[in-house]
Amino acid sequence: MDIRTNLASVLIILIMHCCYLNVFSQCTSCTIIINGYDDSDYNLGPTQTLCITQTGFYRGDKIELNGGELCNMGFCKPKTVILNDGILNNYGDFLTANMSMTSSTVTLNNFGAYAVTSNFVMDAGKVNNDSMFSVTNALNIKGDEFNNSGELIIASDLECHALLTNDVGAFIEVGNNMVNSLNGTTRNSGCIEISEDFTNYSIIDDLGVGCGSFKVGGLTTNVGTFGQGGFVDICDEGLPLGGFDVMTGVLGVNVTICLCGIGTCLNTIGTFPIELSKFYIKNITRQGIDLNWVTQTELNNDYFTIQRSIDAISFNDLVNIKGAGTNYDISEYSWKDEDPLKGTSYYRLKFTDKDGNYSFSEILSAYLDYHSSILVYPNPVSNDVYVSIENNISEPVVVQLYNELGILMKESEESSNNIKFNINDVSPGMYILRVIMPENGIFSENIIKE
């Protein structure tokens, strides 16, 4: 079997949204492909499809759609996204500061982790969220519709001036107030949890497939129609008579008060304390093993625990690292195991929130052989880097070059103790050279390309 398959857990950055792999085939007809790092601006016309692959990392200023399509399967972090016409399909990690949707011919489909950290202007268009969607500030839905089948987290206010649907098993968390305006319609068969005040001026109903729950921490006001045609539950934590603090509107005969909402909001739906986008081993040397991880979102997160095992069954705690609490932006963490085990070690992350709840990451493995002798030279290097291996070689050796983002730039397979690896075609900078040997494991060393 190919050694690259055996050591995949060490060599590949683990994207925790593994379920997206089944839908990557939907990214087709690509006219522009990003496989590595890219910081260009893009303005996509009707015949253009920009595809960011699983190894792609986009970090430019602006992406604008004018009839084209953006399909992200990797990591996309533009400062600004403008959707005038076209489709945005996200299957990976998407993070932007500013986003605007301007016409009814725009559709955003999210199957991954999508975050807007500053301003989200939804004047028109349609959003379909099937996974994790977060907005750091307020969300004002003025578009055609926002359909949520996953988890929608809004740090500030939610105003609904169009159609908002929340499916069975779906969850919406509102950090401040929610207002269903005169032009708004909210159909809820899942759970909507509102930290402060809730006001309905128009129509609140369910989707006809269960009991939609509203859990409210502040003042509740209904001057519209609440649950007249469906099964909806209102649970004001102040427990006012009739369910609302202020009631001048219409209350449906099937409306319940703190009944189905207890199960739906508090038990069935659980917010994810950690949205982990990457957990990987960056470097393996005799001086230590470097562990790195990136979180997309942290909710009520207290600390991380790095655990190590010799058999991937019984794990021991190595260190606790403080988390970010509640954070809707990307956070990067690293820790070095300066006393690594000889042979194979297994690592995993334990996430513990401030309520004491915890969960685990995937397991990574690393192999370290203290008896292998490898010399890499010269360093810095201009064109060719040489790898000299003291031990006898009976199977091919794989040499790989990664950039600082963990993206594979070059790869070669050689059956020799003395290898010449040409890197003339990569840009100057810092890189990680990895030598993978079937008998002796993995050797990594930082090199500088002049």
Protein Blocks (a to p, Z undefined) as FASTA:
>chain_A
ZZklmmmmmmpccdfklmlmmmmmmmghifbdcfbdcfbdcdddfkbccdddfkbccdbf
bdcdehiacddfbbcddfbdcdfbdcdddfbdcddfbdcdfbfkbccddfbdcddfkbcc
dfbccdddfbbccdfbdcddfbfbdcdfbbcddfbbcddfbdcdddehiacddfkbcddd
fkbccddfbdcddfbbcddfbbcddehiaccddddfbdcddfbdehklbccddddfklpg
hhiabdcbdcdfkbcehklmmmmmmmmpccdfbacfbdcdfbdcfkbccdddddfbdghi
abdcddddfkomaccdfbdcddehjafbdcddddddfbbcehjdddddddddfkopacdd
ddddddddfkbccdddddddfkbccdddfbacfbdcddddddfkopafbdcddddfbdcd
dfklpccdddddddddfklopaddddddZZ
